[in-house]
Amino acid sequence: MSFLVLEGLSKSYGDVHALIDMNLAVERGEFVGLLGPSGCGKTTTLQALAGFVQATRGRIVLDGRDITDVPPNQRGLGMVFQSYALFPHMTVAQNVAFGLEMRQVSRSERERRVGRMLELVHLDELAARYPRELSGGQRQRVAVARALVIEPPMLLLDEPLSNLDAKLREAMQFELRRIQRKLGTTTLMVTHDQAEALSISDRVVVMHAGRVQQIDAPHRLYEHPQSRFISSFVGKTNLLRATVRGGQLELAPGLRVPLGNSGGAHAAEGSVVTVCLRPEKLAFADGAEGRLAVRVEERFFLGSQWLYRVSSALGELEVSCANDGRPPHPEQATAQLTWPDDVARVLPPEPDA
């Protein structure tokens, strides 16, 4: 049996269904990201798991123990809040030791475990400082250390990096993952940041309107989205209509690509499907090698890449190109686009289609 199992977990507030039939199995030591926009149900899931909200129905089983109705203080879970929730009148060491004191751990054992944890998060030289004397990243690490020092069976992270600036946030993503791998703690993280979820999770759970949309490894989630919502929310995409003809996808008269591993092998002949084509899969090409004539309408410099908005017979497209030092295509210029045969993805029909 998996280490954590959520079975049909649901939460309603009157007529508002915040979480609908959540089913999830998490293995021991796994890092799982709950990803979705505001109001999708990801935080409700975390709060139900922590015991802060009572599920309307469903079960939560942790390491073979049903904890659905167990009070929060008896679940023994470690949690890091968005605001970190550090005690301002306590030093770093005192903040980290707080949970151990509440569990009446001996002083010598507390000192040993706090010292080990502060060393792990690279804060051992700042043990005597107060939260106000720390940077945002340092406060975040104190919160993580405080949650982990009690050696919880599971760590819950609620938007732990959202208060950090972009550069520090990226650095702390990998710091979090390093600590989690070092300790092997099973971790569930809530985030609305797709890059954050994709970069450090073993698996990502995409949620929308209270329901799970797809559970997959980050790379597969990105390369094989199972709905229009996922293809648009997880990264940028171009959504195109195509007709299945003779084992190919006809995007426009005279423009066909093989079905290949697009996911549309079982689509009926003559059916109209939606195709996902990621901007970075497209490239500008010499006229003889191009598949599609386009006109550059706008371009945006993003540092490591150029993002273009182009018009074509397929409609408006986004094209993302690496900044390799070559001059960018000027606005209003005409050009040709090409892409490999196997990068187009056929999306499953929408449930209400």
C-alpha positions in Angstrom: 0.0 0.0 0.0 1.2 3.5 -0.8 2.5 5.7 2.1 -0.3 8.2 1.7 -3.7 7.5 0.2 -6.5 9.9 -0.4 -9.7 8.2 -1.3 -12.6 10.2 -2.7 -11.6 13.2 -0.6 -14.2 16.0 -0.9 -14.9 19.2 0.9 -18.0 21.4 0.4 -19.0 24.7 2.0 -22.7 24.7 1.5 -23.3 24.8 -2.3 -19.6 25.5 -3.0 -17.6 22.4 -3.8 -13.9 23.2 -3.0 -12.7 19.7 -3.5 -14.4 16.9 -5.5 -13.4 13.2 -5.2 -9.7 13.6 -4.8 -7.9 10.3 -5.3 -4.1 10.3 -4.8 -1.5 7.7 -3.8 2.0 9.0 -2.7 4.9 6.7 -2.2 7.3 6.9 0.8 10.0 9.5 0.1 8.2 11.0 -2.9 8.0 14.8 -3.6 4.6 15.6 -5.1 3.5 19.1 -6.2 -0.1 20.2 -6.2 -0.4 22.7 -9.0 -3.2 24.9 -10.1 -4.7 28.4 -10.2 -6.3 30.1 -7.1 -9.5 28.4 -6.0 -8.7 25.0 -7.6 -8.7 23.0 -4.4 -5.0 22.5 -3.8 -4.8 24.3 -0.5 -8.1 22.7 0.7 -6.4 19.3 0.0 -3.4 20.3 2.1 -5.5 21.6 4.9 -7.7 18.5 5.0 -4.5 16.4 5.1 -3.2 18.5 8.0 -6.5 18.3 9.8 -7.2 22.0 9.7 -10.5 21.4 7.8 -12.8 18.4 8.1 -13.4 16.6 4.9 -17.1 16.3 3.9 -16.4 12.7 2.7 -13.6 10.5 1.8 -10.6 8.9 3.6 -7.0 9.9 4.4 -4.7 6.9 5.2 -1.1 7.7 6.2 1.3 4.8 6.6 -1.6 2.3 6.9 -3.3 4.4 9.6 -6.7 6.1 8.9 -6.2 9.7 10.1 -9.4 11.2 8.6 -10.8 12.1 12.0 -7.6 12.5 13.9 -7.0 16.0 15.4 -4.1 18.0 13.8 -1.9 17.8 16.9 -2.0 14.1 16.8 -1.1 13.6 13.2 2.5 14.6 13.7 2.9 16.2 10.3 5.4 19.0 9.6 4.1 22.1 7.9 5.6 25.2 6.4 3.2 28.1 5.9 3.3 30.8 3.2 4.1 33.4 5.9 6.7 31.1 7.7 4.9 31.9 11.0 8.1 32.2 13.0 8.0 33.5 16.6 9.6 37.0 16.5 10.7 36.9 20.1 12.6 33.6 19.7 16.0 33.1 18.2 16.6 30.8 15.2 17.6 28.0 17.5 14.6 28.5 19.8 12.2 28.6 16.9 13.6 25.3 15.6 13.5 23.7 19.0 9.9 24.7 19.8 8.3 21.6 18.4 10.7 19.4 20.4 10.0 21.3 23.6 6.2 20.7 23.1 7.0 17.0 22.8 9.1 17.1 26.0 12.3 16.0 24.3 15.2 16.2 26.7 17.5 19.3 26.5 20.5 17.4 25.3 18.5 15.6 22.5 17.0 19.0 21.5 20.4 20.6 21.2 21.7 17.7 19.2 18.8 17.6 16.7 18.5 21.4 16.4 22.3 21.7 15.7 22.1 18.9 13.1 19.1 20.6 11.4 20.6 24.1 11.4 23.7 22.6 9.8 21.6 20.9 7.2 19.9 24.2 6.2 23.2 26.2 6.4 22.1 28.3 9.3 24.3 26.9 12.1 26.2 30.2 12.3 23.0 32.2 12.7 21.4 30.2 15.6 21.4 33.2 18.0 19.8 35.7 15.5 16.1 36.7 15.6 13.8 36.4 12.5 13.9 40.2 12.0 17.7 39.9 11.4 17.3 37.3 8.7 16.7 37.6 4.9 13.6 36.1 3.4 15.4 33.0 2.2 17.0 32.5 5.7 13.6 32.8 7.4 12.2 30.2 4.9 15.0 27.8 5.8 14.2 28.3 9.5 10.6 27.4 8.9 11.7 24.2 7.0 14.1 23.3 9.8 11.4 23.7 12.4 9.0 21.5 10.5 11.6 18.8 9.9 13.3 18.7 13.3 10.4 16.8 14.8 11.1 14.0 12.2 7.5 14.0 10.8 6.3 11.2 8.7 5.3 13.8 6.0 6.2 17.4 5.2 3.5 19.8 3.9 4.5 23.0 2.1 1.9 25.7 1.5 3.3 28.1 -1.2 6.6 28.2 0.8 8.5 30.3 -1.7 5.8 32.8 -2.8 7.2 35.7 -0.6 10.7 35.6 -2.1 12.0 37.6 -5.1 12.4 35.7 -8.4 16.1 35.0 -8.2 16.0 33.8 -4.6 12.9 31.8 -5.2 14.7 29.8 -7.9 17.7 29.2 -5.7 15.4 28.0 -2.8 13.5 25.6 -5.1 16.7 23.5 -5.4 17.6 24.0 -1.8 14.3 22.6 -0.7 14.8 19.6 -3.0 18.3 19.0 -1.7 17.1 19.0 1.9 14.2 16.7 1.0 16.4 14.2 -0.8 19.0 14.3 2.0 16.3 13.3 4.6 14.0 11.2 2.4 10.9 12.9 3.9 7.7 12.3 1.9 6.6 15.8 0.8 3.5 17.4 -0.6 3.9 21.0 -1.8 1.1 23.4 -2.9 2.1 26.0 -5.6 0.5 28.0 -8.4 3.9 28.4 -10.1 4.3 25.8 -12.9 8.1 26.2 -13.1 8.4 25.5 -9.4 6.3 22.4 -9.6 8.0 21.0 -12.7 11.6 21.6 -11.5 11.5 19.9 -8.2 8.6 17.4 -8.0 8.8 13.7 -8.7 5.1 13.9 -9.8 2.8 16.8 -10.3 -1.0 16.8 -9.6 -2.7 19.5 -11.8 -6.0 20.7 -10.3 -8.8 22.8 -11.7 -12.2 23.7 -10.3 -11.8 21.3 -7.3 -10.9 18.3 -9.5 -7.7 16.5 -10.4 -7.0 17.0 -14.1 -3.8 14.9 -14.5 -1.2 13.2 -12.3 2.1 12.7 -14.0 5.9 13.0 -14.0 6.8 16.7 -14.9 8.3 15.9 -18.3 5.4 13.7 -19.4 2.9 16.3 -18.0 4.4 19.0 -20.2 4.9 16.9 -23.3 1.6 15.0 -23.1 -1.1 17.2 -21.6 -4.5 15.6 -21.3 -6.6 18.7 -21.7 -6.8 22.2 -23.1 -6.5 23.5 -19.6 -3.3 21.6 -18.8 -1.7 22.5 -22.2 -2.3 26.2 -21.5 -1.7 26.3 -17.8 1.5 24.3 -17.8 3.7 26.3 -20.1 2.8 28.2 -23.2 1.1 26.6 -26.1 -0.4 27.0 -29.5 -3.8 25.3 -29.9 -4.7 24.4 -33.5 -7.5 22.6 -35.1 -6.7 19.7 -37.4 -8.6 17.0 -39.4 -7.5 13.4 -39.3 -6.9 12.2 -42.9 -5.1 9.0 -43.9 -3.1 8.7 -40.8 -2.1 12.3 -40.8 -3.1 15.6 -39.2 -4.2 18.1 -41.8 -3.6 21.5 -40.2 -4.5 23.4 -43.4 -4.8 22.5 -47.1 -1.4 21.1 -48.2 0.0 21.1 -44.6 0.0 17.7 -43.0 2.0 16.1 -40.2 2.1 12.4 -39.2 -0.1 11.2 -36.3 3.0 9.4 -35.0 3.2 9.6 -31.2 0.9 12.6 -31.1 -1.7 10.7 -29.0 -4.3 10.8 -31.8 -3.6 7.3 -33.3 -7.2 6.2 -32.4 -8.9 9.4 -33.7 -11.5 8.5 -36.3 -10.8 9.3 -40.0 -12.3 12.7 -40.8 -12.6 13.8 -37.2 -11.6 17.3 -36.1 -9.2 17.4 -33.2 -7.3 20.0 -31.2 -3.6 20.0 -31.5 -1.1 21.4 -29.0 2.2 22.8 -30.4 4.6 24.3 -27.9 6.3 27.6 -29.0 9.8 26.3 -28.3 9.2 23.4 -30.8 8.8 25.9 -33.6 11.8 27.4 -35.4 12.5 29.8 -38.1 13.9 28.2 -41.3 15.2 28.9 -44.7 12.4 29.1 -47.3 13.1 25.7 -48.8 12.9 24.0 -45.4 9.9 25.8 -44.1 6.5 24.3 -43.5 4.5 27.5 -42.9 4.8 31.1 -44.1 4.4 33.7 -41.3 4.7 37.4 -40.6 6.3 38.6 -37.4 3.9 40.9 -35.7 5.7 41.4 -32.3 8.8 40.3 -30.6 9.8 40.3 -26.9 13.3 39.9 -25.4 13.3 37.6 -22.4 17.1 37.4 -21.8 17.8 33.8 -22.6 15.2 33.7 -25.4 13.1 35.7 -27.9 9.4 35.3 -27.9 7.6 36.1 -31.2 4.0 36.6 -32.0 3.4 35.7 -35.7 0.4 35.6 -38.0 -0.1 32.7 -40.4 -2.6 30.6 -42.3 -3.2 28.7 -39.0 -3.9 31.9 -37.2 -1.8 33.7 -34.6 1.1 31.7 -33.2 3.7 32.1 -30.5 7.3 31.1 -31.3 10.1 30.9 -28.7 13.7 30.9 -29.8 16.9 30.6 -27.8 19.0 33.8 -27.7 22.1 32.3 -29.4 23.6 35.7 -30.3 22.2 35.9 -33.8 20.2 39.0 -34.7 16.5 38.6 -34.0 13.9 38.6 -36.7 12.5 42.2 -37.2 8.9 43.0 -36.7 6.8 43.0 -39.9 9.2 40.7 -41.6 8.1 37.6 -43.4 9.6 34.2 -42.6 9.1 30.5 -42.7 8.5 28.2 -39.7 9.3 24.5 -39.3 9.1 21.9 -36.6 9.8 18.2 -36.2 7.1 15.7 -37.2 6.7 14.2 -33.7 6.1 17.3 -31.5 2.4 17.9 -32.3 0.1 16.6 -29.5 -3.6 15.7 -30.1 -5.6 16.6 -27.0 -8.4 14.2 -25.8 -11.9 15.5 -26.4 -13.2 17.8 -23.7 -15.8 16.1 -21.4 -18.6 18.5 -22.3 -17.7 18.4 -26.1 
